[in-house]
Amino acid sequence: MRLARPGGFVALLALLAVFPLFAGNYPVKLLHEILIWGVFAMSLDLLMGYTGLVSFGHSAFFGLGGYVAALALLRWPGATAALLLPAVAAALAALVIGFFSIRVSGVYFIMLTLAFSQMFYAVAFQAEWLGSNDGISGVPRPVVVGLSLAAPRVFHLFLVGFFGLAGLALWRVVRSPFGHVLRGIAENEGRMAAVGYPVARYKLLAFVIAGTVAGLAGSLFTQLNGYVSPDAFFWTTSGEALLMVILGGTGTLGGAFLGAAAFTLLQSLVSSYTERWMLILGLTFVLFVLFAPGGIVGVLRGRIGLRA
């Protein structure tokens, strides 16, 4: 997602904004899921593609944002409950989890982040005040700047606007000097430490930024569906986001969005024909890894010279 061509990005947002005028309720619902999962996948790509940290516990922040939003919106259906509180909660959790996780690397980092997310899952699954395995339902959509997001078209424009702002914010992060340092850490962490960069601080800050954005995505997912369940914390949520990033192309924010779109659409299409849709999704993923390791973006770059 390069803003060297801002016209293309603006045109995409405009097309997304008017999509409900030409499509039915189900395609619009799919688009909403794509936008939310796209934001979630982009936040994970900040860790995977730009910092070299493969996290299997990113669902911890997604679920935390969803649960905090649900609890808050049931009491105060405003912008603070919908956005500020989930973001703060996810950021604090990412700060604590990241503080311990970045001390290790490789498979140990993967397993430690996975352990944290599964602890959140266990708490949500057993806590009665969180609805146990049923989760929390009946969550209302908030009122933001005087506009009720309960209206479908208002909520749609809200999601498109949020997606645009999140994409722009993450693009600014990865294109900044901070982002260049993250790329250096991903390529050769030892060299970056040797030249004087506080590697641990950079990794922790990237972890907190990614966790915060993931928490906001979880809040939006709760608002979209009106409920949240412990599945938001489960490792499969992280796994799906991981597949989206790899499918679209790691190290490209636009690729993460394309991967989210491809995964969601493929899941919806295949599951409508067969109960073995996961087998077909798995086969698709294997084929991409073997024959298109650069993901969708890599294929587009090679075929039509796209600069993602």
C-alpha positions in Angstrom: 0.0 0.0 0.0 2.1 2.9 -1.3 0.9 6.4 -1.0 3.3 7.4 -3.7 0.1 6.8 -5.8 -2.4 8.4 -3.4 -5.0 8.6 -6.2 -5.3 4.9 -6.3 -5.7 4.6 -2.6 -8.4 7.3 -2.6 -10.1 5.7 -5.5 -10.2 2.4 -3.6 -11.7 4.0 -0.5 -14.3 5.8 -2.7 -15.2 2.5 -4.3 -15.5 0.8 -0.9 -17.7 3.7 0.3 -20.3 3.4 -2.5 -20.2 -0.5 -2.6 -23.6 -0.8 -0.7 -25.3 1.1 -3.5 -24.6 -1.7 -5.9 -24.6 -4.8 -3.7 -26.9 -6.7 -1.4 -26.7 -7.2 2.3 -24.5 -10.4 2.2 -21.8 -8.9 0.0 -21.7 -5.8 2.2 -21.4 -8.0 5.3 -18.5 -9.8 3.6 -16.9 -6.5 2.8 -17.2 -5.4 6.4 -15.4 -8.6 7.6 -12.7 -8.0 5.0 -12.1 -4.5 6.2 -11.8 -5.5 9.8 -9.7 -8.6 9.1 -7.6 -6.5 6.8 -6.8 -4.1 9.6 -6.0 -7.0 11.9 -3.8 -8.6 9.3 -1.9 -5.4 8.6 -1.2 -5.0 12.4 0.2 -8.6 12.4 2.3 -7.8 9.3 3.9 -4.9 11.1 5.4 -7.6 13.4 6.0 -10.4 10.8 6.9 -8.6 7.7 8.7 -5.5 9.0 10.1 -6.6 12.4 10.6 -10.3 11.8 8.5 -11.3 14.8 6.2 -14.2 14.0 3.5 -14.0 16.7 0.9 -16.8 17.3 -0.7 -14.8 20.1 -1.9 -11.8 18.3 -5.5 -12.9 19.0 -4.9 -11.9 22.6 -5.2 -8.2 21.6 -8.0 -8.8 19.1 -10.1 -10.6 21.8 -9.2 -8.1 24.5 -10.3 -5.2 22.4 -13.5 -7.1 21.6 -14.4 -7.9 25.2 -13.5 -4.4 26.5 -15.7 -2.9 23.8 -18.5 -5.2 24.6 -18.4 -4.5 28.4 -18.1 -0.8 27.9 -20.7 -0.4 25.1 -23.3 -2.2 27.3 -22.9 0.7 29.7 -21.8 3.7 27.7 -22.4 3.4 24.0 -20.1 6.2 22.9 -16.8 6.7 21.1 -14.8 6.3 24.3 -16.2 2.8 24.8 -16.0 1.8 21.2 -12.4 3.0 20.4 -10.5 4.6 23.3 -10.9 2.0 26.0 -10.2 -1.0 23.7 -7.1 0.7 22.3 -5.8 1.5 25.8 -6.5 -2.0 27.1 -4.8 -3.6 24.1 -1.8 -1.3 24.3 -1.3 -2.0 28.0 -1.6 -5.8 27.4 0.8 -5.6 24.5 3.3 -3.6 26.7 3.2 -6.3 29.4 3.2 -9.3 27.0 5.8 -7.7 24.7 8.1 -6.9 27.7 8.5 -10.7 28.4 8.1 -12.0 24.8 10.8 -9.9 23.1 13.4 -11.4 25.5 13.3 -14.6 23.4 13.3 -15.2 19.7 12.4 -17.8 17.1 10.1 -20.7 18.2 10.3 -19.5 21.8 8.8 -16.2 20.9 6.0 -18.0 19.0 5.2 -20.3 21.8 5.4 -17.6 24.5 2.9 -15.3 22.6 0.7 -18.4 22.0 0.7 -19.2 25.7 -0.4 -15.7 26.6 -3.3 -15.7 24.2 -4.4 -19.1 25.5 -4.4 -17.8 29.0 -6.8 -15.1 27.9 -8.9 -17.7 26.2 -9.0 -19.8 29.4 -10.1 -16.9 31.5 -12.8 -15.8 29.1 -14.1 -19.3 28.7 -14.5 -19.9 32.4 -15.4 -16.4 33.8 -19.2 -16.2 34.3 -19.1 -12.4 34.3 -17.7 -12.6 30.7 -20.5 -15.0 29.6 -18.2 -18.1 29.9 -18.2 -20.1 26.6 -21.3 -18.2 25.3 -19.5 -14.8 25.4 -21.3 -11.5 25.6 -24.2 -10.8 23.3 -26.6 -7.9 22.7 -23.7 -5.4 22.3 -25.1 -2.1 20.8 -23.2 0.0 18.2 -22.0 3.3 19.5 -22.8 6.9 18.8 -19.8 8.7 17.4 -19.8 12.5 16.9 -23.5 12.5 17.2 -24.1 9.8 14.6 -25.5 6.4 15.6 -23.6 3.6 14.0 -26.7 1.5 14.3 -27.7 2.8 10.9 -26.1 0.3 8.4 -24.8 2.9 5.9 -23.3 5.1 8.7 -21.6 2.0 10.1 -20.3 1.1 6.6 -18.8 4.6 6.1 -17.3 4.4 9.6 -15.6 1.1 8.8 -14.3 2.4 5.5 -13.0 5.6 7.1 -11.4 3.6 9.9 -9.7 1.2 7.4 -8.3 4.2 5.5 -7.0 5.9 8.7 -5.5 2.6 10.0 -3.8 1.9 6.6 -2.4 5.5 6.5 -1.2 5.3 10.0 0.6 2.0 9.6 2.0 3.2 6.2 3.5 6.2 8.0 5.0 4.0 10.6 6.7 1.6 8.2 7.9 4.4 5.9 9.3 6.5 8.8 12.9 6.2 10.1 11.4 4.0 12.9 10.1 1.7 10.2 13.5 1.5 8.5 15.0 0.4 11.8 12.4 -2.3 12.1 13.4 -3.6 8.7 17.0 -3.6 9.7 16.1 -5.6 12.8 14.3 -8.1 10.7 17.2 -8.5 8.3 20.0 -8.6 10.9 19.2 -7.9 14.5 22.8 -8.3 15.7 24.1 -5.7 13.3 21.5 -3.2 14.3 22.5 -3.7 18.0 26.2 -3.4 17.1 25.7 0.0 15.5 24.0 1.3 18.7 20.2 0.9 18.1 18.3 -0.1 21.3 16.8 -3.1 19.5 14.6 -4.3 22.5 12.9 -0.9 22.7 12.2 -0.8 19.0 10.7 -4.3 19.1 8.6 -3.5 22.1 7.3 -0.3 20.5 6.4 -2.2 17.3 4.7 -4.9 19.5 2.6 -2.2 21.3 1.6 -0.5 18.1 0.6 -3.8 16.5 -1.3 -4.8 19.6 -3.2 -1.5 19.8 -4.4 -1.7 16.2 -5.4 -5.4 16.7 -7.4 -4.4 19.7 -9.3 -1.8 17.7 -10.0 -4.4 15.0 -11.4 -6.7 17.7 -13.6 -3.8 18.9 -14.9 -3.3 15.4 -15.6 -7.0 15.0 -17.7 -7.0 18.2 -19.6 -3.9 17.0 -20.2 -5.6 13.6 -21.7 -8.8 15.0 -23.1 -7.5 18.3 -21.4 -10.1 20.3 -18.0 -11.5 21.3 -17.0 -15.0 22.3 -13.8 -16.7 23.7 -13.0 -17.8 20.2 -11.7 -14.3 19.6 -8.8 -15.3 21.9 -8.2 -18.7 20.5 -5.1 -19.6 18.6 -7.0 -20.2 15.4 -7.8 -16.5 15.2 -4.1 -15.7 15.1 -3.6 -18.6 12.7 -6.1 -17.1 10.2 -4.4 -13.7 10.4 -1.1 -15.4 9.8 -2.5 -17.2 6.7 -3.9 -13.9 5.4 -0.5 -12.2 5.7 1.4 -15.0 4.0 -1.3 -15.4 1.3 -1.2 -11.7 0.5 2.6 -11.2 0.9 4.6 -10.4 4.0 6.1 -7.0 4.3 3.4 -5.3 2.3 0.5 -3.7 4.1 -1.5 -3.9 0.8 -0.7 -7.6 0.6 -2.1 -8.1 4.1 -5.4 -6.6 3.0 -5.5 -8.6 -0.2 -4.8 -11.7 1.8 -7.7 -10.9 4.1 -10.0 -10.4 1.2 -8.8 -13.6 -0.6 -9.1 -15.7 2.6 -12.6 -14.3 3.5 -14.0 -14.7 0.0 -12.5 -18.1 -0.5 -13.8 -19.3 2.8 -17.3 -18.0 2.0 -17.4 -19.4 -1.5 -16.0 -22.8 -0.7 -17.9 -23.4 2.5 -21.2 -22.8 0.6 -20.4 -25.9 -1.5 -18.7 -28.3 0.8 -18.1 -29.0 4.5 -14.5 -29.7 3.7 -13.7 -26.1 2.9 -10.7 -26.1 5.3 -9.1 -28.8 3.2 -9.4 -26.7 0.1 -8.1 -23.6 2.0 -5.1 -25.6 3.2 -4.4 -26.8 -0.3 -4.5 -23.3 -1.6 -2.2 -22.1 1.1 0.3 -24.9 0.3 0.3 -24.1 -3.4 1.0 -20.4 -2.7 3.9 -21.3 -0.4 5.4 -23.6 -3.0 4.8 -21.7 -6.2 4.1 -18.1 -5.1 6.1 -17.5 -1.9 5.7 -13.7 -2.4 2.0 -14.1 -2.1 -0.6 -12.3 -4.1 1.4 -9.2 -4.3 4.4 -11.1 -5.5 2.4 -12.6 -8.3 1.0 -9.2 -9.3 4.4 -7.7 -9.3 5.7 -10.4 -11.6 2.8 -10.4 -13.9 1.8 -6.7 -14.2 4.6 -4.9 -12.5 2.4 -3.7 -9.6 4.3 -1.8 -6.9 2.5 -2.7 -3.6 
